[in-house]
Amino acid sequence: MKVVDNLPKTYAGQHFAKQLVRSGTSPAFQYGEAKSAESRKDFIHKVKIGKKELGESYICLQIIKQHPLLESEILDGAINECDELSAIFHKSIATARNNLNKNS
């Protein structure tokens, strides 16, 4: 949200702001859904969707950085957080798959 709030009020800035609000908040919602999944496969599916959204956010942040629409300090923190969350989601998927295979 800090990135979104600091983007310029230009056409490009607003385009990326709207995109980041959608893709940047979706993983939290997907994880919330995954916590109440109906099955392990459902959990994996929902977390995978969240991971895809994190990938989309990462690309968006990289484009913003390439076309300096914002100071690097703000972007670097957001990019780092996106990387960390992606690693957490990846590990959650791997663990759930491993547990699914053990129980099959």
HELIX and SHEET records of a PDB file:
HELIX    1   1 LYS A    2  ASN A    6  1                                   5    
HELIX    2   2 TYR A   11  LYS A   35  1                                  25    
HELIX    3   3 ARG A   40  GLN A   66  1                                  27    
HELIX    4   4 SER A   72  ASN A  103  1                                  32    
END                                                                             
